[in-house]
Amino acid sequence: MKFNIKKQSFYKSLSSVGRASSTHSPLPILSGIKFELRNNTLTLIASDSNISIREVIYANEENNLVIHEEGDVVLEARYVLEAVRKLDADIINMEIIDGALTRISGNQAEYNINGTKGDQYPIIDFTKPEKQFEISGSKLSEIISQTAFVCSTSEDRPIFTGVNFKANGTTLNSVATDSYRLAKKVVELPVEIDFNISVPASNLYEVQKTITGDEIITIAVSDKLVQFYIGETLIQSRLIDGLFPDVNRLIPNEYGFELVVKKIDLINAVDRSSFLKSEGYWTVKLEATPDEIIISSKSQEIGSSEEILHPINYVGGNLKISFSGKYLIEALKSFKSETVKIMFVGEMQAFVIRHPEDDSIVQLILPLRTFD
Amino acid sequence: MKFNIKKQSFYKSLSSVGRASSTHSPLPILSGIKFELRNNTLTLIASDSNISIREVIYANEENNLVIHEEGDVVLEARYVLEAVRKLDADIINMEIIDGALTRISGNQAEYNINGTKGDQYPIIDFTKPEKQFEISGSKLSEIISQTAFVCSTSEDRPIFTGVNFKANGTTLNSVATDSYRLAKKVVELPVEIDFNISVPASNLYEVQKTITGDEIITIAVSDKLVQFYIGETLIQSRLIDGLFPDVNRLIPNEYGFELVVKKIDLINAVDRSSFLKSEGYWTVKLEATPDEIIISSKSQEIGSSEEILHPINYVGGNLKISFSGKYLIEALKSFKSETVKIMFVGEMQAFVIRHPEDDSIVQLILPLRTFD
């Protein structure tokens, strides 16, 4: 194996693929990146049991890839990344000098890195499932931003650590919940398709990082995995086993109170009460009357905060409701609009946050019981 | 106690004083800032057993301080800082509303913070010792930058966790060592004075953070403490007990090899070998001949690196020496010059780094023994 390539584009590809390598895997070789040099292309592969990334680099003017000798090798991701990053050269040379010992050089500096032979790397099946559809990068990124943050980080109920994507005809429902809050986004697809899968939130964030703009992304789905084709990069994620609960019945249809407010005003007011938090959580109380809306919080030990909120509009009578300040801020931040509409059923009922002109997204939060 | 003050300058003073408060102190009240409102001034005090900071705020046009009622209170530093930072107001109002419960408000928002009565706070003796001298902020900052980084962070030998300042006549010697390396800076003082004190490096960094420019700083010294008067801020540090060893005899007088090199070239070359590090340390080998200078490093497990260094000048024969890459980079970075002069005695002897035109600063590093 021997090739040279422009540092900048090589480093970009290595960082993108390297994110799938894992230093925690029971299989030590999975902390590496596999380099495959064949038929005038350089293919980079990294994988743990959870996510696999493959990038195919074709020689072009931008990357200046020149292949002198085919072959393959596996190099520890963090060392090869560090070596390429630190070399002060426009063109990087890489070659196997002895067995799997690989030289990476540029200018007057060189690294010799102990690698592993390519045939030691497990074979990753990247076969493309037949069920597939296209979506724009910006739309996919928006779906991820508006749902994945809600997912649970605890493995107690694995199904809640991912976003559920359910396609039925041309409608795609994306839903996430951690059982205390819920996000639901509905988009139309260009083809009729039918699937019901749950994808780990952490893998969706990797997909989101790889999206550069408004490129068309192909998503291919089987009952075992999902693939995201983004430019020359293929990200393949496992699915989460288990049935995602039907959450549609949790979203109320009728409301007794409606608050329209500038998003940034509410974020700032709730954030001001956040110094009373412990372990990242704090409870905020909203007290509304037709005349005045007050946001307050309280901690026996530290003290209290209180302020008057100036809404754009409030319809309804007296309402007193407590909720997690962190959850409300995160839900508000998922909206791109300047104003939001918050709809309450009653004091101990779930409330929803909506975009005033866009019905495709709904955020739901369960209230907290307080003792004062 | 009741006053109002401009948010911006108040927050600045609070952060500066708050750095001396400690959440780890066995005395819980020391996690607070003491507010003293007397005679048209607001005095802020914070202290742990190690460092004390006092700032006196006189009403002026910049801070808009208006005192309505004298008094004092102690408030938890992190809560009062967070409250003032989060309030979206130009002017902050602060008043005791009940016992030690203190209201901090601005605009339509307010915080009520549980405080402690002022007389519960220990009395800190800020009496100014008679032995004192003046120094410019930039000069003091330079002394700290060029010595304190060398100090040990381990409490095994407490005397090595501080910088030793020894004044004799008008000469001030500032020396730091962790027993593997040494920094020595010599400056002239405007007065004849005599002392020998060791000041914790961490406290010197607090002093450095408070220096804003080229203000004149008064340093007052007793055999128990040292005080730094920086504008309206007084920083008082304990001294480290014990005799600082005489290290002058460790600095060689005669050298067999002299390397002059562009500082940035050597930093980059040594940094390129740093991906072989474990726990922040890595060993670098320098091999010099009259024709070529090679920087290399090696790790049994990971691999090796090697590169050719282009010096400005090298005088001496064949030399092979190994040292800590981290120590060399830190020593090099303490110089402001573009080039540095490295002088070697021999293979297993300490070597020194000097500024080509400024003899006031010397950095010394002990070599490492390697087995190859």
Interface residues (C-beta under 8 A of the other chain):
Chain A: E76 R78 Y79 E82 A83 K86 L87 D88 L101 N107 Q108 A109 E110 Y111 N112 I113 N114 N268 A269 D271 R272 S274 F275 E301 I302 G303 S304 S305 E306 E307 I308 H310
Chain B: E76 R78 Y79 E82 A83 K86 L87 D88 L101 N107 Q108 A109 E110 Y111 N112 I113 N114 N268 A269 D271 R272 S274 F275 E301 I302 G303 S304 S305 E306 E307 I308 H310
